[in-house]
Protein backbone atom coordinates (compact mmCIF):
# COMPACT_ATOMS: atom_id res chain seq x y z
CA UNK A 1 0.00 0.00 0.00
CA UNK A 2 1.20 3.53 -0.82
CA UNK A 3 1.83 5.01 2.64
CA UNK A 4 1.75 8.61 1.37
CA UNK A 5 -1.60 8.02 -0.32
CA UNK A 6 -2.97 6.46 2.88
CA UNK A 7 -1.91 9.47 5.00
CA UNK A 8 -3.35 11.90 2.49
CA UNK A 9 -6.68 10.04 2.43
CA UNK A 10 -6.75 9.82 6.23
CA UNK A 11 -6.09 13.54 6.46
CA UNK A 12 -8.99 14.35 4.16
CA UNK A 13 -11.27 12.06 6.10
CA UNK A 14 -10.24 13.72 9.37
CA UNK A 15 -10.89 17.14 7.95
CA UNK A 16 -14.37 16.07 6.89
CA UNK A 17 -15.11 14.53 10.28
CA UNK A 18 -13.73 17.45 12.32
CA UNK A 19 -14.22 20.61 10.23
CA UNK A 20 -12.63 23.86 11.36
CA UNK A 21 -15.09 26.49 12.70
CA UNK A 22 -16.59 28.41 9.82
CA UNK A 23 -18.66 31.28 11.16
CA UNK A 24 -18.97 32.78 7.72
CA UNK A 25 -20.56 29.58 6.43
CA UNK A 26 -22.71 28.54 9.38
CA UNK A 27 -23.84 31.72 11.11
CA UNK A 28 -26.45 34.31 10.12
CA UNK A 29 -25.82 37.85 8.98
CA UNK A 30 -26.59 40.38 11.72
CA UNK A 31 -26.77 44.15 11.28
CA UNK A 32 -26.96 46.38 14.34
CA UNK A 33 -26.90 50.10 15.01
CA UNK A 34 -24.98 51.48 17.99
CA UNK A 35 -25.80 54.88 19.53
CA UNK A 36 -22.89 56.49 21.38
CA UNK A 37 -23.18 59.13 24.09
CA UNK A 38 -20.06 60.85 22.76
CA UNK A 39 -19.17 63.19 19.88
CA UNK A 40 -16.62 62.17 17.29
CA UNK A 41 -14.25 64.90 18.45
CA UNK A 42 -13.51 62.80 21.56
CA UNK A 43 -11.61 60.11 19.72
CA UNK A 44 -11.21 57.84 22.74
CA UNK A 45 -14.66 57.85 24.33
CA UNK A 46 -16.28 57.89 20.89
CA UNK A 47 -13.52 55.71 19.47
CA UNK A 48 -14.57 52.76 21.63
CA UNK A 49 -17.66 52.29 19.45
CA UNK A 50 -15.96 51.89 16.05
CA UNK A 51 -13.25 49.84 17.79
CA UNK A 52 -15.86 47.33 19.00
CA UNK A 53 -17.50 47.31 15.58
CA UNK A 54 -14.19 46.57 13.81
CA UNK A 55 -13.26 43.72 16.14
CA UNK A 56 -16.67 42.09 15.91
CA UNK A 57 -16.70 42.29 12.11
CA UNK A 58 -13.16 40.91 11.81
CA UNK A 59 -13.90 37.97 14.11
CA UNK A 60 -17.06 36.98 12.24
CA UNK A 61 -15.82 37.47 8.66
CA UNK A 62 -18.14 40.51 8.44
CA UNK A 63 -21.23 38.44 9.19
CA UNK A 64 -21.95 40.46 12.36
CA UNK A 65 -21.73 44.16 11.59
CA UNK A 66 -22.35 47.05 13.99
CA UNK A 67 -22.72 50.59 12.64
CA UNK A 68 -21.86 53.23 15.29
CA UNK A 69 -23.50 56.66 15.44
CA UNK A 70 -22.18 59.59 17.47
CA UNK A 71 -24.21 61.55 20.00
CA UNK A 72 -27.04 63.43 18.32
CA UNK A 73 -27.01 61.43 15.08
CA UNK A 74 -29.84 59.17 16.23
CA UNK A 75 -30.47 60.23 19.84
CA UNK A 76 -28.85 62.62 22.27
CA UNK A 77 -25.98 61.49 24.45
CA UNK A 78 -28.16 61.12 27.54
CA UNK A 79 -30.92 59.22 25.72
CA UNK A 80 -28.95 56.09 24.88
CA UNK A 81 -30.48 53.96 27.62
CA UNK A 82 -34.03 54.76 26.45
CA UNK A 83 -33.11 54.10 22.82
CA UNK A 84 -31.70 50.66 23.64
CA UNK A 85 -34.53 49.80 26.01
CA UNK A 86 -37.22 50.50 23.39
CA UNK A 87 -35.31 48.90 20.53
CA UNK A 88 -34.75 52.15 18.61
CA UNK A 89 -31.19 50.87 18.34
CA UNK A 90 -29.85 47.42 19.11
CA UNK A 91 -27.03 48.66 21.35
CA UNK A 92 -25.39 51.77 22.75
CA UNK A 93 -22.12 52.88 24.32
CA UNK A 94 -22.62 55.17 27.29
CA UNK A 95 -21.95 56.02 30.94
CA UNK A 96 -24.43 54.70 33.48
CA UNK A 97 -23.99 57.79 35.66
CA UNK A 98 -26.11 59.63 33.09
CA UNK A 99 -29.19 57.68 34.22
CA UNK A 100 -29.16 57.80 38.02
CA UNK A 101 -32.47 59.69 37.83
CA UNK A 102 -34.01 56.34 36.95
CA UNK A 103 -32.23 54.49 39.76
CA UNK A 104 -29.24 55.86 41.74
CA UNK A 105 -27.85 52.31 41.96
CA UNK A 106 -26.96 52.51 38.26
CA UNK A 107 -23.98 54.63 39.33
CA UNK A 108 -22.24 51.46 40.48
CA UNK A 109 -21.94 50.46 36.82
CA UNK A 110 -19.74 53.51 36.35
CA UNK A 111 -18.23 55.14 39.45
CA UNK A 112 -19.02 56.95 42.68
CA UNK A 113 -17.13 59.79 44.38
CA UNK A 114 -14.23 58.38 46.41
CA UNK A 115 -15.00 54.92 45.07
CA UNK A 116 -12.93 52.47 43.06
CA UNK A 117 -10.12 53.24 40.66
CA UNK A 118 -10.06 51.66 37.21
CA UNK A 119 -8.31 48.46 38.26
CA UNK A 120 -10.47 48.06 41.34
CA UNK A 121 -13.65 48.62 39.32
CA UNK A 122 -12.58 45.95 36.85
CA UNK A 123 -11.80 43.56 39.71
CA UNK A 124 -15.16 44.20 41.35
CA UNK A 125 -17.10 43.69 38.14
CA UNK A 126 -15.28 40.54 37.01
CA UNK A 127 -14.31 38.85 40.26
CA UNK A 128 -16.17 40.61 43.07
CA UNK A 129 -19.76 39.89 42.07
CA UNK A 130 -20.40 43.37 40.71
CA UNK A 131 -21.40 42.35 37.20
CA UNK A 132 -24.09 39.98 38.44
CA UNK A 133 -25.56 42.64 40.74
CA UNK A 134 -25.56 45.29 38.02
CA UNK A 135 -27.16 43.02 35.45
CA UNK A 136 -30.05 42.47 37.85
CA UNK A 137 -30.51 46.25 37.94
CA UNK A 138 -30.69 46.44 34.16
CA UNK A 139 -33.24 43.66 33.65
CA UNK A 140 -36.28 45.94 34.13
CA UNK A 141 -34.86 48.15 31.37
CA UNK A 142 -34.61 45.22 28.93
CA UNK A 143 -30.83 45.72 28.77
CA UNK A 144 -27.82 43.40 28.92
CA UNK A 145 -24.83 45.52 30.00
CA UNK A 146 -21.19 44.75 29.23
CA UNK A 147 -18.26 46.75 30.68
CA UNK A 148 -16.61 48.50 27.74
CA UNK A 149 -14.03 51.09 28.68
CA UNK A 150 -12.67 53.12 31.57
CA UNK A 151 -11.17 56.60 31.68
CA UNK A 152 -9.03 56.03 34.76
CA UNK A 153 -8.85 58.81 37.37
CA UNK A 154 -10.09 62.10 35.98
CA UNK A 155 -9.22 65.72 36.71
CA UNK A 156 -11.18 67.98 39.05
CA UNK A 157 -12.20 70.47 36.41
CA UNK A 158 -11.69 74.03 35.19
CA UNK A 159 -12.38 77.05 37.39
CA UNK A 160 -12.48 80.73 36.56
CA UNK A 161 -11.08 81.57 40.00
CA UNK A 162 -8.92 79.85 42.60
CA UNK A 163 -10.66 77.51 45.03
CA UNK A 164 -8.78 77.32 48.32
CA UNK A 165 -11.42 76.91 51.01
CA UNK A 166 -15.00 75.75 51.41
CA UNK A 167 -16.03 79.39 51.44
CA UNK A 168 -14.81 79.70 47.85
CA UNK A 169 -17.35 77.07 46.76
CA UNK A 170 -20.41 78.89 48.10
CA UNK A 171 -22.78 79.71 45.25
CA UNK A 172 -20.30 78.58 42.60
CA UNK A 173 -22.14 77.36 39.49
CA UNK A 174 -20.42 74.24 38.19
CA UNK A 175 -21.16 71.81 35.42
CA UNK A 176 -21.07 68.56 37.35
CA UNK A 177 -23.82 65.96 36.91
CA UNK A 178 -25.08 62.95 38.83
CA UNK A 179 -24.17 61.87 42.32
CA UNK A 180 -21.01 63.99 42.15
CA UNK A 181 -23.24 67.03 41.70
CA UNK A 182 -25.28 66.01 44.74
CA UNK A 183 -22.09 65.75 46.81
CA UNK A 184 -20.80 69.13 45.67
CA UNK A 185 -24.16 70.77 46.35
CA UNK A 186 -23.67 69.88 50.02
CA UNK A 187 -20.51 71.95 49.95
CA UNK A 188 -22.33 74.99 48.59
CA UNK A 189 -21.86 74.42 44.85
CA UNK A 190 -24.82 74.93 42.51
CA UNK A 191 -24.52 71.92 40.14
CA UNK A 192 -25.52 72.34 36.51
CA UNK A 193 -26.59 69.57 34.14
CA UNK A 194 -25.07 70.63 30.81
CA UNK A 195 -24.38 68.47 27.75
CA UNK A 196 -20.78 68.24 26.58
CA UNK A 197 -21.24 70.44 23.52
CA UNK A 198 -22.71 73.26 25.61
CA UNK A 199 -20.04 73.39 28.32
CA UNK A 200 -17.59 75.68 26.50
CA UNK A 201 -20.12 78.36 25.53
CA UNK A 202 -21.60 78.26 29.04
CA UNK A 203 -18.17 78.94 30.54
CA UNK A 204 -17.45 81.59 27.93
CA UNK A 205 -20.68 83.48 28.64
CA UNK A 206 -20.23 83.18 32.41
CA UNK A 207 -23.40 81.11 32.78
CA UNK A 208 -21.26 78.75 34.87
CA UNK A 209 -18.11 79.39 36.90
CA UNK A 210 -16.51 75.96 36.56
CA UNK A 211 -16.83 72.69 34.70
CA UNK A 212 -15.53 69.15 34.93
CA UNK A 213 -15.30 66.85 31.97
CA UNK A 214 -12.62 64.18 31.83
CA UNK A 215 -8.84 64.44 31.69
CA UNK A 216 -6.19 66.47 29.84
CA UNK A 217 -6.43 64.62 26.52
CA UNK A 218 -10.17 65.26 26.14
CA UNK A 219 -10.22 68.62 27.93
CA UNK A 220 -7.60 69.96 25.53
CA UNK A 221 -9.85 69.17 22.58
CA UNK A 222 -12.73 71.06 24.18
CA UNK A 223 -10.63 74.21 24.67
CA UNK A 224 -11.46 74.95 28.30
CA UNK A 225 -8.01 76.41 28.96
CA UNK A 226 -8.93 79.46 26.88
CA UNK A 227 -11.59 80.62 29.32
CA UNK A 228 -10.98 79.01 32.73
CA UNK A 229 -7.29 78.75 33.54
CA UNK A 230 -7.33 77.07 36.98
CA UNK A 231 -7.14 73.32 36.44
CA UNK A 232 -7.83 71.33 39.61
CA UNK A 233 -7.09 67.76 40.64
CA UNK A 234 -8.01 65.09 41.53
CA UNK A 235 -11.46 64.42 40.14
CA UNK A 236 -12.43 62.57 43.30
CA UNK A 237 -15.88 61.89 41.89
CA UNK A 238 -14.49 59.80 39.02
CA UNK A 239 -11.53 57.73 40.16
CA UNK A 240 -12.26 55.14 37.48
CA UNK A 241 -15.25 55.94 35.28
CA UNK A 242 -16.38 52.76 33.54
CA UNK A 243 -18.29 53.06 30.29
CA UNK A 244 -20.59 50.26 29.15
CA UNK A 245 -22.14 48.70 26.09
CA UNK A 246 -25.90 48.42 26.52
CA UNK A 247 -27.51 45.70 24.42
CA UNK A 248 -31.25 45.36 23.96
CA UNK A 249 -32.11 42.12 25.76
CA UNK A 250 -34.34 40.81 22.96
CA UNK A 251 -31.55 41.34 20.46
CA UNK A 252 -29.01 39.78 22.82
CA UNK A 253 -31.11 36.66 23.23
CA UNK A 254 -31.35 36.26 19.45
CA UNK A 255 -27.58 36.25 18.95
CA UNK A 256 -25.78 32.95 18.37
CA UNK A 257 -23.53 32.05 21.29
CA UNK A 258 -20.44 32.57 19.16
CA UNK A 259 -21.51 36.16 18.40
CA UNK A 260 -22.17 36.82 22.08
CA UNK A 261 -18.67 35.60 22.89
CA UNK A 262 -17.15 37.76 20.17
CA UNK A 263 -19.00 40.87 21.37
CA UNK A 264 -18.00 40.36 25.01
CA UNK A 265 -14.38 39.76 23.97
CA UNK A 266 -14.39 42.98 21.94
CA UNK A 267 -15.73 44.92 24.93
CA UNK A 268 -13.07 43.47 27.22
CA UNK A 269 -10.42 44.43 24.69
CA UNK A 270 -11.72 47.98 24.35
CA UNK A 271 -11.57 48.44 28.13
CA UNK A 272 -7.86 47.71 28.07
CA UNK A 273 -7.43 49.87 24.98
CA UNK A 274 -9.16 52.89 26.52
CA UNK A 275 -7.26 52.82 29.81
CA UNK A 276 -3.98 52.43 27.94
CA UNK A 277 -4.77 55.24 25.50
CA UNK A 278 -5.62 57.73 28.23
CA UNK A 279 -2.55 56.74 30.26
CA UNK A 280 -0.40 57.27 27.17
CA UNK A 281 -2.00 60.53 25.97
CA UNK A 282 -2.83 62.43 29.19
CA UNK A 283 0.75 63.26 30.28
CA UNK A 284 1.65 65.03 27.04
CA UNK A 285 -1.73 66.75 26.88
CA UNK A 286 -1.24 68.06 30.42
CA UNK A 287 2.12 69.56 29.48
CA UNK A 288 0.55 71.25 26.44
CA UNK A 289 -2.25 72.68 28.56
CA UNK A 290 0.22 74.13 31.05
CA UNK A 291 2.19 75.64 28.18
CA UNK A 292 -1.08 77.16 26.95
CA UNK A 293 -1.68 78.87 30.28
CA UNK A 294 -3.37 76.33 32.54
CA UNK A 295 -2.46 76.74 36.21
CA UNK A 296 -2.44 73.39 37.94
CA UNK A 297 -3.95 73.32 41.43
CA UNK A 298 -4.70 70.58 43.92
CA UNK A 299 -7.92 70.66 45.94
CA UNK A 300 -7.17 71.59 49.55
CA UNK A 301 -7.38 68.97 52.27
CA UNK A 302 -10.27 70.94 53.78
CA UNK A 303 -12.30 70.53 50.59
CA UNK A 304 -11.32 66.89 50.09
CA UNK A 305 -12.25 65.87 53.64
CA UNK A 306 -15.55 67.76 53.55
CA UNK A 307 -16.42 66.16 50.20
CA UNK A 308 -15.52 62.70 51.49
CA UNK A 309 -17.77 63.12 54.52
CA UNK A 310 -20.60 64.50 52.37
CA UNK A 311 -20.29 61.60 49.90
CA UNK A 312 -20.61 58.81 52.43
CA UNK A 313 -23.40 60.59 54.29
CA UNK A 314 -25.25 60.75 50.98
CA UNK A 315 -24.65 57.04 50.32
CA UNK A 316 -26.15 56.14 53.69
CA UNK A 317 -29.21 58.25 52.89
CA UNK A 318 -29.60 56.70 49.43
CA UNK A 319 -29.28 53.21 50.92
CA UNK A 320 -32.06 54.01 53.39
CA UNK A 321 -34.33 55.28 50.60
CA UNK A 322 -33.61 52.88 47.72
CA UNK A 323 -33.49 49.08 48.20
CA UNK A 324 -31.48 48.54 45.01
CA UNK A 325 -28.86 51.03 46.12
CA UNK A 326 -28.68 49.44 49.57
CA UNK A 327 -28.18 45.95 48.15
CA UNK A 328 -25.36 46.93 45.80
CA UNK A 329 -23.79 49.43 48.21
CA UNK A 330 -23.32 46.82 50.91
CA UNK A 331 -21.47 44.45 48.57
CA UNK A 332 -19.51 47.29 46.93
CA UNK A 333 -18.42 48.72 50.30
CA UNK A 334 -17.08 45.38 51.52
CA UNK A 335 -15.12 44.92 48.31
CA UNK A 336 -13.83 48.50 48.40
CA UNK A 337 -12.55 48.07 51.96
CA UNK A 338 -10.55 45.01 50.93
CA UNK A 339 -9.14 46.74 47.87
CA UNK A 340 -8.09 49.85 49.80
CA UNK A 341 -6.27 47.68 52.35
CA UNK A 342 -4.42 45.77 49.63
CA UNK A 343 -3.49 48.87 47.64
CA UNK A 344 -2.16 50.54 50.82
CA UNK A 345 0.21 47.59 51.27
CA UNK A 346 1.55 47.24 47.74
CA UNK A 347 0.40 49.64 45.06
CA UNK A 348 0.31 53.00 46.85
CA UNK A 349 3.73 52.76 48.57
CA UNK A 350 5.30 51.72 45.28
CA UNK A 351 3.67 54.59 43.38
CA UNK A 352 4.48 57.12 46.11
CA UNK A 353 8.14 56.12 46.27
CA UNK A 354 8.64 56.20 42.51
CA UNK A 355 6.93 59.59 42.30
CA UNK A 356 9.10 61.00 45.11
CA UNK A 357 12.28 59.90 43.33
CA UNK A 358 11.14 61.54 40.12
CA UNK A 359 10.68 64.85 41.94
N, C-alpha and C positions, 0 to 999 in steps of 0.2 A: 504494500500500500504506500502511496505517495504521502509521506509525513507532512510535507508543506501544504498539500492540498487538504489533508485532514484538519490541520490547524486553522486554515483559512475558513473551511466550512464550519468548524466549531465556533469560530469567532463570529461569523455571520449569524449562526443560530443563537448565540448568546446575546447578540445585539437585538435580535428580534424578540427574545424572551424578556430582556431587561432593558427596554428603551430608555434613553436619556430623557430627562424632563424636557418637555417642549411646550412651554406656555403659549407660544405663538400659534401652535397647532391645536391645542386642546382647550384653551380658555377663551371666554367671550371678549368682545370689544366693549370697553367701558369709557364713557366720556363724562367727565365731571367739570363743574365750575367751582372755583375757589374764590371767596370774597376775603380780601385782606383788610385789616384795620389801619394799614399804613400806606402813606404815599410813596411813589416810586423814588422820590428824592432821598429817602432814607434807605440806602441800598442794602443795609443789613437786616433791619426789621422787615422791610418789604422783601428783601432778597431771599428770605427763608421760603417764601411761597414758590417762586420759580425753581428754587433749588430742589424742593420736595417734588415738584412736577417733573423735573429732569430725571431725577433718580428713579422715580416710579416708572416713567416711560422706558428708560434704559433697561430696567430689570424685567420688564414684561414685553420686550420687543415691540414697544409702542402700542400694545393692545389696551393698556390702561393709561389714558391720557387725562391730565388735569390742567385746565386752563385758568391761570390766576388773574384776578382783577384787583387793581389797587383801590384804596378807599375812595368812595364817591363814584366809582364807575358803575357799580350795581347798587350798592347801599353805602350809607355813611359808615365811618370807622367804628362808631359805637352801636351800630345796628347789626353786626355780624351774627351775634347769638340768635336774634329773632329770625334772620334770614335763613340760618341753618335749621332752626327748630321747625319752621313752616315749610321747608323744602324749596324755598326760593332759589337757594344754591345747595349743592350737595355737601359742601364743606367750607370752612373758613379758618383763617389764621388770625388770632386775636389775643388779647390780654384779659383774663377773667376779672381783673380788678375793675374793668369798665362796667360790670354788671352787678355790683354789690347791692344796687337798689332792688334787685329781684330777690337776692338772698346774700347777706353779708358773708356767709360761709364760703361763697365762691372765691373770696380773696385767697383762701388757702391754696387754690390752684395756681396762684401767681406769687404773691408775697405780702407780708404784713410788716409794718414798721417795727424795727428791732427784731426781726424774725431770722430766717435762715439765709445764709449766703448761697451762691449758686451750687456749690458742691453739696452742701447740706440739703438743699431743696431736692436735688437729684437723688440723694441717698434716701430721703424721706419718701419720695414718690415711688422709687423702685424697690426699696428694701425695708421701708419703715411702715408700710401699710397705707401710705398716703393716697396712692393711686386708686385703691379699692374704695376708700372713703369718698374721694372726690367723684368717682364715677357714679356712686349712689346719689350724690347731689344732682348730677346732670340728667339722670333718668327721667324726671318729670318734664324736662325740656326736650326730650326726644333726641339727646345728643350723646355721642360717644367721644370722649375727649382723650387726646394723646399729647403728652408733653412734646413741645416742638420749638425749643429755643430758650435762651436765657441771656439777659444783658450783663449779668454780673452786677457788682455794686455800682450804683449810679452816683451822680453828683447831687449836691444839695440845691442847685439852682442859681439863677441870675437875679441880682438885686440892684435896684437903682441907688440904694444907700447902704452904708455899712450896718450890720446887725451884730451888736456886741452883747446886749442884755435882753432880758424878757421885755423890758419896757420898749425896746425898739420894734418889737413885733406887734404892739397894740395898734389895731386898726389897719394893719398892713394888708393890702389886697394882693393875693397871690394865686396864680394859677397852680392849683394842686388838687387833684380829684380824689375821690374814694375815701377809704379809711384814713389815709394819710391826711387828707383835708380835715377830717373830723378830729384827728389828734391836734393838728395845728390850730384849729379853731379854739381849742381849750387853752391855748397859749396866747390868744388874742388876735390871731390872724383871721382875716375874712377870706375863706377859700372861694375860688372861682372855678367853675367847670367850663373850660374853654377847649375847643378842638385844636389839634396841632397846627392847622393852617392859619388859625386866628390868633395864635399866641404873639407872634412878632408885631402885628399891627396894634394889638391891645397894649403891649409894652410901649410901643412907639408913641401912641396917643396918650399914654398915662392912665388908661382905663384900669390897669393893674400896676402894682409896684414891683412885683417879682414873679418869676415863673420857674418851675422845674420841668425838665423834659427827660433827658436820659444821661448821656455822658459826653465827653469832649468831641468824639467823632461825629455824633449826630447833632450836637448843639452847634458845632462849627457850621454845619450845612444850613442851619436855620438862622444864623446871623445874629444871635442874641448879643454877642459882644459889642455890637455897634451901638446898642442903646441901654444896656445895663451891665456895667463893667465889673461889679463885684460878684465873683464866682465862688460859691460856698461849697464846702464838703464836710462830712459825707452825706449822701442822700440816705439818711437812716431809715427812711420809709421804704426803700427798695434796695435791700442788700443783695438780692438775687431774683430779679423779676423774671419769672418763667412765662413764656408765651406758649400757646397751645393750638393744636389743630382740632377744631370742632367738626365732627362728622355727623350728618343726619343719621339717626339710628336705623331708620328704614333702609337707607342706602347702604349703611354698614352691613346690615344683616344680609343684603343681597350679594355682597362681594364674595367671590371664591376665597377660600382660606389662604391660598397662595398670595392673592392680592392684598389681603389684610396684613399678612406678614411683611410683604414688600412695603406697604404704606407705613407700618410701625417702624420698620428698619430705617426708612428714609427720615422719619421724624426724629429718631434717636440720633441719626447722623447729623441732622441739621442743628440739633442742640449743641453738639460738640463743635460744629462749624461756627455757630454764632458766638459762643463764649470765646473761642480762639480768635475770631476776627476782631471782636471788641478789645480783647487783651492786646492784640498786635497793633491796632490802629489808635487806641485812645492815648497812649503816651505821646506820640508825635503830634496828634491833634491838640493835646493840652499845651505843648510847647508853642504851637502856632497861635493858639488863642492868647497866650501870655504875651507873645510878640506883638499881637494885634491890640493889646491894651487891657486884657483881662487882668484883674487883681485877685489873686487866689487868697481865700480866707477860710479858716476852719471855724465851724460853729463853736461857740464857747461851751465850757463844761456846764455852766448854768442852764443854757438852752437845752443841751443834750439830756441832762438829768431830768429837767422838767418835762421834756417830751417823752422820755422813757416812762416816767411815772404816769403821765396822761395816757399813753398808749395802753399800758396794762390795766389801768383802771377802766378804760373803754372796753377792753376785751372781756373783763369780768361782767360788765353791764350787758354786753352783747350776748354773752353766754347765758345770762339770766333771762334774757328776753327771747332768744331764738334757739330752739332745741337742736337744729342742725349745726349752728355755730358751736354750741356747747359740746356736742359729740366730737366734732373734729378738733376743736381747741384742746380738749383734754388729751387726745392722742398726740397732737402736734406738740404740745407743751412738754410732755414726757420725752419725746424724741429730741426736741430742741435742747433740753437740759443735758441729755447725754452727749449731744454733739458739742455743746459749748465746753463741757468738761474735757472731752477728748482734744478739741482744738487748742484749749489752754495748755495742754501737756505737750503737744507736738507741733502743730501748725503755727500757732501764734508766736511762740518763742523763736522758732526758726525764722519766720518772716521779720520779726522785730530786730533780731540780731543782724540779719543780712542788710536790712534797711539802715540800721545805725552805722554799719561799716561803710556803706555807700556815702552817707553824709560826711 
